[in-house]
Structure formats: C-alpha cells, structure tokens
C-alpha cells in the first residue's frame, strides 16, 4: 500500500468547502475512488459535486493520518 493525499473542494449549497484528506491505496485510481466514496458518505454530496485540485502519492514521512500510517507502514 501507498499513501495518497487528495486536495480539492465539494459543493455545500452555494459555497464550496475545501478539503485535504489522506488515504492508503494501491494506486491513484483506487485512492480517487476512496475519496469520492468517503466524502459522499460523510457529507452527503454527489460525485459530480466533488472537484479535485490534486491527487498525488506522498512519501511515508509526510503521512499525518494515524490510520493511513498504520496501513502503509504497519506501525
């Protein structure tokens, strides 16, 4: 598994809410799918209401999420 960080925004009424979230995934496509699924579930937004500014793999030392750190490094 690798660590990925997604940045972007999703629509909330008239405004756009900015987000930055980290995931553990095998590749960028899987990380994008997890981001869409998680944001849609947590914030009740449709997939077309989510816009990504960046989705990139991050080095192990830049992972801040404890769950992602555990899944990537096993620590």
Backbone as numpy.savetxt, mean C-alpha at the origin, in Angstrom:
# Nx Ny Nz CAx CAy CAz Cx Cy Cz
9.46 -12.80 0.05 8.63 -11.63 0.05 9.51 -10.38 0.05
8.94 -9.33 -0.51 9.62 -8.04 -0.58 8.72 -6.98 0.02
9.31 -5.88 0.44 8.54 -4.76 0.97 8.23 -3.76 -0.12
7.01 -3.29 -0.16 6.58 -2.28 -1.13 5.90 -1.14 -0.39
6.03 0.06 -0.95 5.35 1.22 -0.40 4.52 1.87 -1.50
3.25 2.10 -1.19 2.33 2.74 -2.12 1.99 4.13 -1.59
2.03 5.11 -2.48 1.65 6.47 -2.14 0.64 6.95 -3.16
-0.31 7.73 -2.70 -1.31 8.26 -3.61 -2.43 8.93 -2.84
-3.65 8.86 -3.40 -4.79 9.48 -2.76 -6.06 8.74 -3.15
-7.10 8.91 -2.33 -8.39 8.33 -2.64 -9.47 9.38 -2.36
-10.58 9.26 -3.05 -11.64 10.25 -3.00 -12.51 10.07 -1.76
-12.75 11.16 -1.05 -13.65 11.18 0.09 -14.61 12.34 -0.10
-15.76 12.08 -0.67 -16.70 13.16 -0.95 -16.15 14.06 -2.05
-15.91 15.32 -1.73 -15.34 16.26 -2.70 -13.81 16.30 -2.66
-13.25 15.87 -1.55 -11.81 15.98 -1.33 -11.09 14.68 -1.64
-9.77 14.77 -1.67 -8.91 13.61 -1.85 -8.05 13.45 -0.61
-8.06 12.25 -0.04 -7.25 11.93 1.13 -5.94 11.29 0.68
-4.82 11.82 1.15 -3.50 11.29 0.79 -3.19 10.09 1.67
-2.52 9.09 1.10 -2.13 7.92 1.87 -0.70 7.50 1.51
-0.08 6.83 2.47 1.22 6.16 2.28 1.13 4.88 3.10
1.25 3.73 2.45 1.05 2.46 3.12 2.08 1.44 2.62
2.50 0.55 3.51 3.50 -0.46 3.16 2.87 -1.84 3.16
3.37 -2.69 2.24 2.87 -4.05 2.09 4.03 -5.00 1.87
3.81 -6.26 2.22 4.73 -7.33 1.86 4.07 -8.09 0.72
4.79 -8.26 -0.39 4.23 -8.95 -1.55 5.36 -9.56 -2.37
4.99 -10.45 -3.28 5.97 -11.10 -4.15 6.41 -10.19 -5.29
5.48 -9.36 -5.80 5.81 -8.47 -6.91 4.93 -7.22 -6.84
5.15 -6.27 -7.74 4.44 -5.00 -7.73 2.95 -5.16 -8.02
2.60 -6.10 -8.89 1.18 -6.32 -9.19 0.42 -6.80 -7.96
1.03 -7.70 -7.22 0.39 -8.20 -6.00 0.29 -7.09 -4.95
1.31 -6.25 -4.84 1.28 -5.13 -3.90 0.18 -4.14 -4.27
0.00 -3.87 -5.57 -1.05 -2.96 -6.03 -2.42 -3.54 -5.69
-2.59 -4.82 -5.90 -3.87 -5.48 -5.59 -4.17 -5.41 -4.09
-3.15 -5.63 -3.26 -3.33 -5.55 -1.81 -3.70 -4.14 -1.39
-3.07 -3.14 -2.00 -3.38 -1.75 -1.67 -4.83 -1.42 -2.03
-5.26 -1.81 -3.22 -6.63 -1.55 -3.64 -7.63 -2.25 -2.71
-7.34 -3.48 -2.38 -8.22 -4.27 -1.52 -8.30 -3.68 -0.11
-7.16 -3.34 0.46 -7.11 -2.82 1.82 -7.78 -1.46 1.93
-7.45 -0.55 1.03 -8.05 0.79 1.09 -9.55 0.73 0.83
-9.96 -0.10 -0.10 -11.38 -0.24 -0.37 -12.14 -0.79 0.82
-11.55 -1.74 1.50 -12.19 -2.36 2.65 -12.23 -1.41 3.85
-11.12 -0.75 4.14 -11.04 0.12 5.30 -11.85 1.40 5.15
-11.84 1.97 3.95 -12.42 3.30 3.76 -13.65 3.32 2.85
-14.09 2.14 2.43 -15.30 2.00 1.60 -15.24 2.86 0.34
-14.11 2.78 -0.35 -13.95 3.48 -1.63 -13.84 2.45 -2.75
-14.29 2.83 -3.91 -14.21 1.97 -5.09 -12.79 2.01 -5.65
-12.45 1.01 -6.42 -11.10 0.94 -7.00 -10.80 2.14 -7.90
-11.81 2.62 -8.62 -11.57 3.74 -9.53 -11.42 5.06 -8.78
-11.70 5.09 -7.47 -11.53 6.28 -6.65 -10.15 6.33 -5.99
-9.31 5.36 -6.28 -7.96 5.30 -5.71 -6.95 5.59 -6.81
-6.08 6.58 -6.57 -5.04 6.94 -7.54 -3.67 6.78 -6.89
-2.78 6.11 -7.59 -1.43 5.88 -7.11 -0.48 6.90 -7.71
0.34 7.54 -6.86 1.42 8.40 -7.34 2.68 7.58 -7.54
2.90 6.62 -6.64 4.05 5.73 -6.78 3.76 4.41 -6.07
4.37 3.38 -6.58 4.33 2.05 -5.98 5.68 1.42 -6.26
6.51 1.37 -5.23 7.88 0.90 -5.45 8.35 -0.02 -4.34
9.31 -0.85 -4.70 9.94 -1.75 -3.73 10.86 -0.92 -2.85
10.85 -1.21 -1.56 11.70 -0.47 -0.64 12.70 -1.42 0.01
13.89 -0.90 0.35 14.90 -1.74 1.02 14.42 -2.17 2.41
14.95 -3.27 2.88 14.54 -3.81 4.18 14.75 -2.83 5.33
15.78 -2.00 5.26 16.06 -1.07 6.36 15.11 0.14 6.37
14.28 0.32 5.35 13.33 1.43 5.30 11.90 1.01 5.65
11.71 -0.24 6.01 10.38 -0.72 6.39 10.06 -0.24 7.79
8.92 0.45 7.94 8.51 0.97 9.24 7.35 0.17 9.85
6.61 -0.55 9.05 5.49 -1.34 9.54 6.01 -2.63 10.18
5.59 -2.89 11.40 6.05 -4.08 12.11 5.58 -5.36 11.42
4.35 -5.36 10.91 3.82 -6.55 10.24 4.58 -6.83 8.95
4.86 -5.80 8.17 5.61 -5.97 6.92 7.03 -6.43 7.24
7.64 -5.85 8.26 8.98 -6.24 8.67 9.02 -7.71 9.04
8.02 -8.19 9.77 7.95 -9.60 10.15 7.79 -10.50 8.92
6.94 -10.09 8.00 6.69 -10.92 6.80 7.89 -10.97 5.87
8.65 -9.87 5.80 9.80 -9.82 4.89 11.03 -10.48 5.51
11.36 -10.09 6.74 12.58 -10.57 7.37 12.37 -11.69 8.38
11.17 -11.87 8.84 10.89 -12.90 9.83 11.34 -12.50 11.23
11.46 -11.20 11.46 11.91 -10.71 12.78 10.76 -10.05 13.51
